[in-house]
Amino acid sequence: MAADQLAPLDAAFLEIEQSDECSHMHIGWAMVFEPGPGGRTPTVQEVRALLDARLDAMPRFRKRLSHQRAGGLRWPRWEPDPGFDIAGHVRHATLPSPGGDPELAERLYRAAASREAPATVPAAELALAELLLERRRAEEAVAQLEHLILTYPESALVPQARRMLDQARGAVPRT
């Protein structure tokens, strides 16, 4: 296998993602900044500059696949992305008042749902239900999980959602 060729395991995940619209294998995250000394938080430009300066240590992050599909006679390679712009990956958001975990979960859910619906929606709904369970809001978590299971029955996340639903209903002790 060539150094910049997609690894077999990654190719398998790509094939799974392509065959099931509800099984996305990409990841995302949110960074929440508390005010530092003097009450200042970093600007989005400062965060982008810091991350951009460190991307040379992780060159894969500035690359894209030569082909969007794997399998058959295709074996994608990683190649430089001439259009890479860190601003497309690092965004700023301000939460509505009171700005707690429920508002963050709602914001993340809406961001995921608006970008690639319906593929990312089950994962966002599952994350929201998990946060609701952590906040001891079981009735809301049950409604969220039931919606996920009924709306996306083919999703690879349904078994996990069913386990969480049992937990939320009190059928499975929390460990």
N, C-alpha and C positions, 0 to 999 in steps of 0.2 A: 504494500500500500504506500503510495506517495505521501510525503510529509503533509501536504495540504489537502489531501483527499478526505472526504467525510468518513469518519470512523464507522465500522459496521454497526455498532450499537446506536450511534446517532442516526444512521440511515434507517435502521429499524424503527426508531421513534418517529422519524419523518414520514415513513410509510404508514404508521399507525395514525398519525395526525391527518394524513391525506385521505385515508379510507374512512374516517369517522369524524364528521364535522364538529362533534362535541368533545373531541379528545385533543385539545391543544397542549403541546409539550413545551411551549415557551413560558417564560417566567417574567414577573414584574415585581416591583416593590415600591414602598413609600418610605420616605425619610421624613421624620418629624423632628424639627429642631426646637429645643427649648432655648429661651434667651440665655446667652452666655454672660460673662462679666460685663457689667454696664448695660444689661438688658438688650443687647444687640443679637440678632440672628443673621446668618449669612444670606446674602442675596443669591438669587438663582444664577446670576452671572458668575459669582464667586464659586458656587458649587460646580457649575459647568467647567470653569477654568481648572479647578482642582482635579476633577475627574478626567478631563481631557489631557492634562499633563501626565496622568498616571496610566493612560491607556497604552502607552508604548510598552509597558511591562506585560500587557495582555493583548497582543496584536490581533487576536481573533475577533475582538470586539469591533474592530474597524473593517471587518470583512463581511462578505455575503456569499451565498452559495452560487455557483456557476449555473445551476439548474434548480428550479423550485421543486422538482419531482425526483424521487429516488426509485430504484427498482428497475427490473428489466436490464437493458444494456446501459442505462444511465448510472454513473457513479459520480455524483457532484463533487466539486472541489471548492475549497475556500479560496476566494480571490478578493483583492482589495476593492472596497466600495468607493468609487470615485465621488459619489454624492453624499458620503457620510457627513452628518451634521449633528453634533452632540445636542443641539437645541431640540432636535426631533426626538430625543430619548430622555432628556431631563427637562421636566416641566415644573412650573410653580402653580400651586393652588392654595387658596385661602378658604378655610372652612367657615360655614355659617355658625353663628352663636348657638350653643356655648362652646363649640369647637372641640368636643370630646370624641371618644371612640365611636359612638353611633354615627356622628356626622362624618368622621373619617371613613367608616365602612360604607356609608351611603355614597360618598364621593368616589371611592374606589370602585364600587359596584357600577355606578353610572359611567365612569370612565371606561371600564372594561366592556360594558354593554354597548356603548356608543361606537367603539372602535371596530369591533369585528363580530357583532351580533350575528347569529346566535352562538357562535363557537365559544366565546369566552364567558358567556352569561352563566352557564352552570357552575363554573369555578368561582365566579364572583358571588353567586347566590350561596354557594357552600361556605365561602369565607365569611359572608355576612351572617349566616346561621351560626357558624362557630363563634363569632364575636357575640352574638346575642346570647348564646349558651354561657359563655364566659361571664357575661354581665347579668346572669341569672334571670334572663327574660325568655323563659322556656316556651311560653305560649306563642310569642312572636317567632321563635326559632322553629317551632312545629309548623306554623303556617308557611314559613319560608322554605323549609325542607319539603313539605307536601307539594308546594308549587313547583319546586325543582323536579321532583320525581314525576309529577304528572305532565309537566311541560316538556321535559327532555328525557323521556323514558329510555332512549338509546344511548344516553351519555355514559361514558365510562365511570363517571363519578356517582352514579345512582347507588351502587352497593355501599359506598362510604356514606352517602346521604341517608340511606336506610338505617345504617348502624347509628348515625347521629340522631335520627328521628326516634329510634328505640330508646336511646339514652335520654333524649329530651322528654319523652313520655314516661320515663322512669322505669322502663323495662330492663335496662342494662345498667348495673351499678357503674358509677364513674370511677375510673382508676387513675 
